[in-house]
Amino acid sequence: MMKAAADLNRKVKATNRSKKANNSSGQVSSSPEQDNSSGQGKEADQTQESSQQLTGDYNSDIQLIQKSIGNNADVHIREFVIKGLNNRAAIIYVDGLTDPDLINTHVLSPLMRDGIPQTEAERLHSSEDLEKYLQQKQLPVIGMMESKQLGVTIEKMLSGYAGLLVDGACGVMIVGSPKGKQRSAEEPLSEALLRGPRVGFTEKLNENTALLRLHGRNSSLQITQLEVGNRVKKDIVIAYMNDIADSQLVEEVQKRIEQISIDDPLESGYIEQLIEDNWLSPFQQTQNTERPDRVIGALLEGRVAILLDGTPFALIVPVSFSMLLQSPEDYYERWVWGTFIRLVRYLAALIALLGPAMYISFISFHPGLIPTKLALTIINTRAGVPFPSIIEALIMEVAIEILREAGIRLPKPVGPAMGIVGGLIIGEAAVQAGIVSPFLVIVVAVTAISSFSIPMYSAGIIIRVLRFGAMFSAALFGLFGVIMFFLLLCSHLVKLKSFGVPYTAPVISYKPSDWKDFIVRAPMFMMSKRPSTTRGKDRDRMKS
């Protein structure tokens, strides 16, 4: 009876749902088509606006521009009359982005106060004559271009340029250059050095390209500019040494950038994720940097740099894993010191990856491999710990990661205090409470310090994430699991490529000459050849 009642109840509910569906479909059956048509209509309007031509009639063009701009309080239209010509004109600009001194001194003053001489005004019989005269004789500005497309005009003005519309001219003259809030070229926060240039990229693309020109004073430095973004257009630059970089590499980089279809690439991280070879890999396949000297050094090796407007982080391709553990300071110091520091970094990366996993495997599976006195000490310290080694390590590692993230996100005055409080809680209080053992606190502390020694923050994140995989492998299979995890990681690295270049170069595609700048940094006179993996046109770095 209960089963029959349940079946009947299900049938009644199903009947009610079908009735509601029929009613709703009869009322709003055309809504998906309407939504689709409305979306297509908006896209069609945007396409039509971008391709719409200015008419050449002053009143119609002003109305078109005002309609396209909308009710934006920061966009101003200043109308005036050109002296001597008595033609109406208007200057359109964005408050805060356009340089007002440039408009007043080099646009309004020559046209309103100085004007056009009567003899010259009588010779201006066509719109081409008027535009040519204004560009060549009347307006003393460096940046000037003519636009007859409404979409291009609006885009330039919203980017910080000023638009000059003159009655009698066919198009709009784009004058000046953007002037936004600028930041000085300070020392990069993410790549601090003791010895080296104290200058880094800024958010202005033209300033970054100027820094590249300043550091790489060579006519072969080629800078190619493109645009990315469907709704918000942003300038992007591809920089390379024309006589060094492989032409196929440059074409591949340009091809991948041109295939990007996104509303707005807010930061170079968007570009990095959209042009990488293998998106499933945890390893980054481009190198990001704020340092112009690092970029120039990469360009001289035959690599390609990508710079996006609005971010101080440039991208370098192709990249190998060894590059993520190298610092420009390795080359500024003598080779003995550079080699020693580089060896320390490799050791630190290995400890940061496998430190807690080795602790778990020895404690849980292989205590016989630990020296007797040390094993007795560890057993005594773990006597009151209620958790197995994997849970104990996870508690500490997760707490360290939370503290690290909190220290980054908190305001600068609060960050150091948070680190001190967190260290006291994790170090002393956790041990006294019997949650973790003192020996594990030492292991976690050494692991965290080792991860700090990696020059690139993004490379350190990769090792921190993989550390948890090594810990779970150790908890399941002991030392055998750690070895298998490391071999699996190595096999993935061997297969991985960055723009056709092996990620483990120079280990794979073995070239003895490239090992002079791998683990050991050879003396400068011995590194006379560029890396062979980049397939550069000119292999000679140093002429004998």
C-alpha positions as CSV (number, residue, x, y, z in Angstrom):
1,M,0.0,0.0,0.0
2,M,2.8,2.4,0.8
3,K,4.5,1.6,-2.5
4,A,1.3,2.2,-4.4
5,A,0.8,5.5,-2.6
6,A,4.3,6.6,-3.4
7,D,3.9,5.6,-7.1
8,L,0.6,7.6,-7.2
9,N,2.2,10.6,-5.6
10,R,5.1,10.5,-8.2
11,K,2.5,10.3,-11.0
12,V,0.6,13.3,-9.7
13,K,3.8,15.4,-9.3
14,A,4.9,14.4,-12.8
15,T,1.5,15.5,-14.2
16,N,1.7,18.9,-12.4
17,R,5.2,19.5,-13.7
18,S,4.1,18.7,-17.3
19,K,1.2,21.1,-17.0
20,K,3.4,23.9,-15.7
21,A,5.9,23.3,-18.4
22,N,3.2,23.4,-21.1
23,N,1.8,26.7,-19.7
24,S,5.2,28.3,-19.4
25,S,6.2,27.2,-22.9
26,G,3.0,28.6,-24.3
27,Q,3.6,31.9,-22.7
28,V,7.4,32.4,-23.2
29,S,8.1,29.9,-25.9
30,S,9.9,32.5,-28.0
31,S,12.1,33.9,-25.3
32,P,15.3,31.9,-26.2
33,E,15.0,33.1,-29.8
34,Q,14.3,36.6,-28.6
35,D,17.3,36.5,-26.4
36,N,19.4,35.2,-29.2
37,S,18.1,37.8,-31.6
38,S,18.7,40.5,-29.1
39,G,22.3,39.4,-28.5
40,Q,22.9,39.2,-32.2
41,G,21.3,42.6,-32.6
42,K,23.7,44.1,-30.0
43,E,26.7,42.5,-31.8
44,A,25.4,43.8,-35.1
45,D,25.1,47.3,-33.7
46,Q,28.6,47.2,-32.3
47,T,30.0,46.0,-35.6
48,Q,28.0,48.6,-37.5
49,E,29.3,51.3,-35.2
50,S,32.9,50.2,-35.6
51,S,32.6,50.3,-39.4
52,Q,30.4,53.4,-39.6
53,Q,32.0,56.2,-41.6
54,L,31.9,59.9,-40.6
55,T,29.8,61.9,-43.1
56,G,31.9,65.0,-43.3
57,D,29.0,67.1,-42.2
58,Y,29.9,68.9,-39.0
59,N,26.5,68.7,-37.3
60,S,25.9,65.1,-38.2
61,D,29.4,64.0,-37.1
62,I,29.0,65.8,-33.8
63,Q,25.7,64.0,-33.2
64,L,27.2,60.7,-34.1
65,I,30.1,61.1,-31.7
66,Q,27.8,62.3,-28.9
67,K,25.5,59.3,-29.4
68,S,28.4,56.9,-29.4
69,I,30.0,58.4,-26.3
70,G,26.8,58.4,-24.4
71,N,26.3,60.1,-21.0
72,N,29.9,60.0,-19.9
73,A,30.6,62.9,-17.6
74,D,34.4,62.6,-18.1
75,V,34.2,63.1,-21.9
76,H,34.1,66.8,-22.9
77,I,33.3,68.5,-26.2
78,R,34.8,72.0,-26.5
79,E,33.4,73.9,-29.6
80,F,35.0,77.0,-31.0
81,V,35.5,79.0,-34.2
82,I,38.7,79.0,-36.2
83,K,40.0,82.6,-36.5
84,G,40.5,83.7,-40.1
85,L,38.5,80.8,-41.5
86,N,35.3,81.2,-39.5
87,N,34.7,77.5,-39.6
88,R,33.3,75.8,-36.6
89,A,35.4,73.2,-34.8
90,A,35.3,71.0,-31.7
91,I,37.9,69.3,-29.6
92,I,36.8,66.0,-27.9
93,Y,38.8,64.7,-25.0
94,V,38.6,62.7,-21.8
95,D,39.3,64.5,-18.5
96,G,42.3,63.0,-16.7
97,L,43.6,61.0,-19.7
98,T,44.3,63.8,-22.2
99,D,47.0,66.4,-21.5
100,P,45.2,69.8,-21.1
101,D,48.3,71.8,-21.6
102,L,48.9,70.2,-25.0
103,I,45.3,71.0,-26.0
104,N,45.5,74.7,-24.8
105,T,49.0,75.4,-26.2
106,H,49.2,73.4,-29.4
107,V,45.5,73.1,-30.5
108,L,43.2,75.8,-29.2
109,S,45.8,78.7,-29.1
110,P,47.0,78.3,-32.8
111,L,43.4,78.0,-34.0
112,M,41.5,80.5,-31.9
113,R,44.1,83.1,-31.1
114,D,46.6,83.0,-34.0
115,G,44.2,81.7,-36.6
116,I,44.8,81.2,-40.3
117,P,45.9,84.2,-42.4
118,Q,43.4,85.5,-44.9
119,T,45.6,84.8,-47.9
120,E,46.0,81.2,-46.8
121,A,42.3,80.8,-46.0
122,E,41.4,81.8,-49.6
123,R,43.5,79.0,-51.0
124,L,41.8,76.2,-49.0
125,H,39.2,75.1,-51.5
126,S,38.7,71.5,-50.5
127,S,38.6,69.4,-47.4
128,E,41.9,67.8,-48.3
129,D,43.6,71.2,-48.6
130,L,42.2,72.2,-45.2
131,E,43.4,69.0,-43.5
132,K,46.8,69.2,-45.1
133,Y,47.2,72.8,-44.0
134,L,46.2,72.1,-40.4
135,Q,48.5,69.1,-40.2
136,Q,51.6,70.7,-41.8
137,K,51.4,74.3,-40.9
138,Q,49.0,75.1,-38.1
139,L,49.1,72.4,-35.4
140,P,52.6,72.0,-33.8
141,V,52.0,68.5,-32.3
142,I,54.1,65.3,-32.8
143,G,51.4,62.7,-32.7
144,M,48.7,63.2,-35.3
145,M,46.6,60.9,-37.5
146,E,43.4,61.2,-39.5
147,S,40.4,58.9,-38.9
148,K,37.2,58.6,-40.9
149,Q,35.8,55.6,-39.0
150,L,33.6,56.3,-36.0
151,G,34.7,53.2,-34.1
152,V,38.4,54.0,-34.4
153,T,37.8,57.6,-33.5
154,I,35.9,56.7,-30.3
155,E,38.5,54.1,-29.3
156,K,41.4,56.6,-29.7
157,M,39.6,59.3,-27.7
158,L,38.7,56.9,-24.9
159,S,42.4,55.9,-24.8
160,G,43.5,59.4,-24.0
161,Y,43.9,61.1,-27.4
162,A,42.1,64.3,-28.4
163,G,39.8,64.4,-31.4
164,L,39.7,67.6,-33.5
165,L,36.6,67.9,-35.7
166,V,36.6,70.8,-38.2
167,D,33.7,71.9,-40.3
168,G,34.7,71.3,-43.9
169,A,37.0,68.3,-43.1
170,C,36.0,64.8,-43.9
171,G,37.3,63.1,-40.8
172,V,38.6,63.6,-37.3
173,M,42.2,64.5,-36.6
174,I,43.5,62.5,-33.6
175,V,46.2,64.7,-31.9
176,G,48.4,64.4,-28.8
177,S,49.2,61.4,-26.7
178,P,47.6,59.8,-23.6
179,K,48.6,61.3,-20.2
180,G,47.4,59.2,-17.3
181,K,48.6,58.6,-13.8
182,Q,52.2,57.5,-14.2
183,R,54.5,55.5,-11.9
184,S,58.2,56.0,-11.9
185,A,60.5,53.1,-13.0
186,E,61.4,51.8,-9.5
187,E,63.2,48.7,-8.4
188,P,61.0,45.6,-9.0
189,L,59.5,44.2,-5.8
190,S,59.3,40.6,-7.0
191,E,62.9,40.4,-8.2
192,A,65.1,42.2,-5.8
193,L,68.9,42.1,-6.4
194,L,71.9,43.1,-4.3
195,R,73.9,43.9,-7.4
196,G,72.3,45.1,-10.7
197,P,70.2,47.9,-12.2
198,R,67.6,49.4,-9.9
199,V,64.9,49.9,-12.5
200,G,61.9,47.9,-13.5
201,F,59.0,48.1,-16.0
202,T,56.0,50.2,-15.4
203,E,52.3,50.0,-16.6
204,K,53.0,52.3,-19.6
205,L,53.9,50.3,-22.7
206,N,55.8,53.2,-24.4
207,E,57.9,53.6,-21.3
208,N,58.7,49.9,-21.2
209,T,59.7,49.9,-24.9
210,A,61.8,52.9,-24.2
211,L,63.6,51.0,-21.3
212,L,64.3,48.2,-23.8
213,R,65.7,50.6,-26.2
214,L,67.8,52.2,-23.5
215,H,69.2,48.8,-22.3
216,G,69.5,47.3,-25.8
217,R,71.0,50.1,-28.0
218,N,71.1,48.1,-31.2
219,S,69.4,48.7,-34.5
220,S,68.5,45.0,-34.7
221,L,66.1,45.3,-31.8
222,Q,62.8,44.8,-33.5
223,I,59.6,45.9,-31.8
224,T,56.3,44.8,-33.5
225,Q,53.1,46.2,-32.1
226,L,49.7,44.4,-32.3
227,E,46.3,44.7,-30.7
228,V,44.4,42.2,-28.5
229,G,41.0,42.4,-27.0
230,N,37.5,42.3,-28.5
231,R,35.7,44.9,-26.4
232,V,38.7,46.6,-24.8
233,K,41.6,47.0,-27.3
234,K,45.0,46.9,-25.8
235,D,48.4,47.3,-27.4
236,I,50.8,44.4,-27.2
237,V,54.5,44.4,-28.3
238,I,56.7,41.5,-29.6
239,A,60.4,42.3,-29.1
240,Y,63.3,40.3,-30.5
241,M,66.7,40.7,-32.0
242,N,66.2,40.6,-35.8
243,D,69.6,39.1,-36.5
244,I,69.6,36.6,-33.7
245,A,66.0,35.2,-33.1
246,D,64.7,32.4,-35.3
247,S,62.2,33.7,-37.8
248,Q,59.9,30.7,-37.2
249,L,59.8,31.3,-33.5
250,V,58.8,35.0,-34.1
251,E,56.1,33.9,-36.5
252,E,54.7,31.3,-34.1
253,V,54.6,33.9,-31.3
254,Q,52.8,36.4,-33.5
255,K,50.4,33.7,-34.8
256,R,49.4,32.7,-31.3
257,I,48.8,36.3,-30.2
258,E,46.7,37.0,-33.2
259,Q,44.5,34.0,-32.4
260,I,43.6,35.4,-29.0
261,S,39.9,36.2,-28.7
262,I,39.0,37.7,-25.3
263,D,37.1,40.7,-24.2
264,D,39.9,42.4,-22.3
265,P,43.3,40.9,-21.4
266,L,43.7,42.7,-18.1
267,E,47.2,41.4,-17.4
268,S,50.0,39.5,-19.1
269,G,48.9,36.5,-17.2
270,Y,45.9,36.2,-19.6
271,I,48.3,36.2,-22.5
272,E,50.5,33.6,-20.8
273,Q,47.6,31.2,-20.3
274,L,46.3,31.6,-23.9
275,I,49.5,31.0,-25.7
276,E,51.1,28.2,-23.7
277,D,51.6,24.7,-25.3
278,N,50.1,22.5,-22.6
279,W,47.4,24.0,-20.3
280,L,47.2,20.8,-18.2
281,S,50.8,21.0,-17.1
282,P,51.4,22.6,-13.6
283,F,54.6,24.2,-14.9
284,Q,54.6,27.6,-16.5
285,Q,55.8,27.7,-20.1
286,T,56.6,31.4,-20.2
287,Q,58.8,33.4,-17.9
288,N,57.4,36.6,-16.4
289,T,59.7,39.4,-15.3
290,E,59.7,43.0,-14.3
291,R,63.4,43.5,-15.1
292,P,64.5,45.1,-18.4
293,D,68.0,43.6,-18.0
294,R,66.6,40.1,-17.8
295,V,64.6,40.7,-20.9
296,I,67.6,42.0,-22.9
297,G,69.6,39.1,-21.7
298,A,66.9,36.7,-23.0
299,L,66.7,38.6,-26.4
300,L,70.4,38.2,-26.8
301,E,70.0,34.5,-26.4
302,G,67.5,34.4,-29.3
303,R,64.3,34.5,-27.3
304,V,61.2,36.6,-27.8
305,A,59.7,39.1,-25.3
306,I,56.0,40.0,-25.1
307,L,54.9,43.3,-23.4
308,L,51.3,44.2,-22.8
309,D,50.0,47.7,-22.0
310,G,48.8,48.1,-18.5
311,T,51.2,45.7,-16.7
312,P,54.8,45.8,-15.6
313,F,55.3,42.1,-16.2
314,A,56.8,41.1,-19.5
315,L,56.8,37.5,-20.9
316,I,59.8,35.6,-22.3
317,V,59.5,32.6,-24.6
318,P,60.6,30.0,-25.0
319,V,61.6,29.0,-21.4
320,S,63.2,26.1,-19.8
321,F,63.0,24.9,-16.2
322,S,66.5,25.9,-15.4
323,M,65.7,29.5,-16.3
324,L,63.2,29.6,-13.4
325,L,66.0,28.9,-11.0
326,Q,68.4,31.5,-12.4
327,S,68.8,35.1,-11.4
328,P,70.5,38.0,-13.3
329,E,72.8,38.4,-10.3
330,D,74.4,35.1,-11.3
331,Y,76.1,36.9,-14.2
332,Y,76.9,40.1,-12.3
333,E,79.1,38.3,-9.8
334,R,82.2,36.2,-10.4
335,W,81.6,32.6,-11.7
336,V,82.6,30.9,-8.4
337,W,80.0,32.8,-6.4
338,G,77.4,32.5,-9.2
339,T,77.9,28.7,-9.4
340,F,77.7,28.3,-5.6
341,I,74.5,30.2,-5.3
342,R,73.0,28.4,-8.2
343,L,73.8,25.0,-6.6
344,V,72.2,26.2,-3.4
345,R,69.0,27.1,-5.3
346,Y,68.8,23.6,-6.9
347,L,69.3,22.1,-3.5
348,A,66.6,24.4,-2.0
349,A,64.2,23.5,-4.8
350,L,64.7,19.8,-4.1
351,I,64.1,20.3,-0.3
352,A,61.0,22.5,-0.9
353,L,59.6,19.8,-3.1
354,L,60.4,16.6,-1.2
355,G,61.2,17.7,2.4
356,P,57.9,16.8,4.1
357,A,57.4,13.8,1.9
358,M,60.8,12.3,3.0
359,Y,59.8,13.0,6.6
360,I,56.5,11.1,6.2
361,S,58.1,8.2,4.4
362,F,60.9,7.7,7.0
363,I,58.6,8.1,10.0
364,S,55.8,5.9,8.7
365,F,57.5,3.3,6.5
366,H,61.3,3.3,6.9
367,P,62.3,4.1,10.5
368,G,65.2,1.7,10.1
369,L,66.9,4.0,7.7
370,I,67.2,6.7,10.3
371,P,70.3,6.7,12.6
372,T,69.4,5.1,15.9
373,K,70.0,8.1,18.2
374,L,68.1,10.4,15.9
375,A,65.3,7.8,15.6
376,L,65.0,7.7,19.4
377,T,64.9,11.4,19.6
378,I,62.1,11.6,17.1
379,I,60.1,8.9,18.8
380,N,60.4,10.8,22.1
381,T,59.2,14.0,20.6
382,R,56.3,12.2,18.9
383,A,55.2,10.4,22.0
384,G,52.2,12.6,22.7
385,V,51.2,13.4,19.1
386,P,47.7,11.9,18.4
387,F,47.9,12.1,14.6
388,P,49.7,10.1,12.0
389,S,52.6,11.7,10.2
390,I,50.6,12.7,7.1
391,I,47.9,14.5,9.0
392,E,50.6,16.2,11.2
393,A,52.4,17.4,8.1
394,L,49.3,18.5,6.4
395,I,48.3,20.6,9.4
396,M,51.6,22.4,9.4
397,E,51.8,22.9,5.6
398,V,48.3,24.2,5.3
399,A,48.9,26.6,8.2
400,I,52.1,27.8,6.6
401,E,50.3,28.4,3.2
402,I,47.5,30.3,4.9
403,L,50.0,32.5,6.8
404,R,52.0,33.1,3.6
405,E,48.8,34.1,1.7
406,A,47.6,36.3,4.6
407,G,51.0,38.0,4.8
408,I,50.8,38.9,1.1
409,R,47.2,40.2,1.2
410,L,47.4,42.2,4.4
411,P,48.5,45.8,4.4
412,K,52.2,46.3,4.7
413,P,52.2,47.6,8.3
414,V,50.2,44.5,9.5
415,G,52.0,41.8,7.4
416,P,55.2,41.5,9.5
417,A,53.2,41.4,12.7
418,M,51.0,38.7,11.3
419,G,54.1,36.6,10.4
420,I,55.5,36.9,14.0
421,V,52.2,36.0,15.6
422,G,51.7,33.1,13.2
423,G,55.2,31.8,13.8
424,L,54.7,31.9,17.6
425,I,51.4,30.0,17.3
426,I,52.6,27.4,14.9
427,G,56.0,26.9,16.4
428,E,55.6,27.1,20.1
429,A,51.9,26.7,20.9
430,A,51.3,23.8,18.5
431,V,54.2,21.9,20.0
432,Q,53.1,22.5,23.6
433,A,49.6,21.5,22.8
434,G,50.9,18.2,21.5
435,I,49.4,18.6,18.0
436,V,52.7,18.4,16.1
437,S,56.2,17.3,17.0
438,P,59.2,19.7,17.3
439,F,61.1,17.8,14.6
440,L,58.3,18.4,12.1
441,V,58.3,22.1,12.9
442,I,62.0,22.1,11.9
443,V,61.3,20.2,8.7
444,V,58.4,22.6,7.7
445,A,60.5,25.7,8.6
446,V,63.4,24.5,6.4
447,T,61.0,23.7,3.6
448,A,59.4,27.1,3.8
449,I,62.8,28.9,3.8
450,S,63.9,26.8,0.9
451,S,60.9,27.8,-1.2
452,F,61.7,31.5,-0.4
453,S,65.1,31.1,-2.1
454,I,63.6,30.4,-5.6
455,P,64.1,33.6,-7.6
456,M,60.7,33.6,-9.3
457,Y,57.5,33.7,-7.1
458,S,55.5,31.9,-9.8
459,A,58.0,29.0,-9.9
460,G,57.8,28.8,-6.1
461,I,54.1,28.3,-6.3
462,I,54.5,25.4,-8.7
463,I,56.8,23.6,-6.2
464,R,54.5,24.4,-3.3
465,V,51.6,22.7,-5.1
466,L,53.6,19.7,-6.2
467,R,54.8,19.3,-2.6
468,F,51.4,18.1,-1.5
469,G,51.4,15.4,-4.3
470,A,54.7,14.2,-3.0
471,M,53.4,14.0,0.6
472,F,50.3,11.9,-0.4
473,S,52.6,9.6,-2.5
474,A,54.8,9.1,0.6
475,A,51.8,8.5,2.8
476,L,50.6,5.7,0.5
477,F,53.8,4.0,-0.6
478,G,56.6,5.4,1.5
479,L,60.0,6.1,-0.1
480,F,59.0,4.0,-3.1
481,G,56.1,6.4,-3.7
482,V,58.3,9.5,-3.4
483,I,60.7,8.0,-6.0
484,M,57.8,7.1,-8.3
485,F,56.4,10.6,-7.9
486,F,59.7,12.2,-8.8
487,L,60.2,9.9,-11.8
488,L,56.7,10.7,-13.0
489,L,57.4,14.4,-12.6
490,C,60.7,14.0,-14.6
491,S,58.9,12.1,-17.4
492,H,56.4,14.9,-17.7
493,L,59.1,17.5,-17.8
494,V,60.9,15.6,-20.5
495,K,57.8,15.5,-22.7
496,L,56.9,19.2,-22.1
497,K,57.9,21.9,-24.6
498,S,57.7,25.6,-24.7
499,F,57.2,26.9,-28.2
500,G,58.9,23.8,-29.6
501,V,61.9,24.0,-27.2
502,P,62.3,21.1,-24.7
503,Y,61.4,22.3,-21.2
504,T,64.4,20.4,-19.7
505,A,66.9,21.9,-22.0
506,P,69.9,21.5,-22.0
507,V,69.5,18.1,-20.4
508,I,67.3,16.9,-23.3
509,S,68.8,17.7,-26.8
510,Y,72.1,17.3,-25.1
511,K,74.6,19.9,-26.1
512,P,77.8,20.1,-24.1
513,S,78.3,23.8,-24.9
514,D,74.9,24.6,-23.2
515,W,75.9,23.0,-20.0
516,K,78.3,25.8,-19.3
517,D,75.3,27.9,-18.2
518,F,73.2,25.2,-16.6
519,I,74.0,24.0,-13.1
520,V,77.5,25.4,-13.2
521,R,77.9,29.0,-14.3
522,A,81.2,28.9,-16.3
523,P,83.6,31.8,-16.5
524,M,82.4,34.5,-18.9
525,F,85.0,34.0,-21.5
526,M,84.0,30.3,-21.9
527,M,80.3,31.1,-22.7
528,S,81.1,32.4,-26.1
529,K,78.1,30.6,-27.8
530,R,74.4,31.3,-27.5
531,P,72.1,28.4,-26.4
532,S,71.5,26.0,-29.3
533,T,68.0,25.2,-28.2
534,T,66.7,28.6,-29.4
535,R,68.0,28.0,-32.9
536,G,69.3,31.5,-33.2
537,K,70.7,32.8,-36.5
538,D,74.0,33.9,-34.9
539,R,75.5,31.5,-32.4
540,D,78.5,33.6,-31.6
541,R,78.0,35.7,-28.5
542,M,81.6,36.6,-28.0
543,K,84.0,37.2,-30.8
544,S,87.5,35.7,-30.4
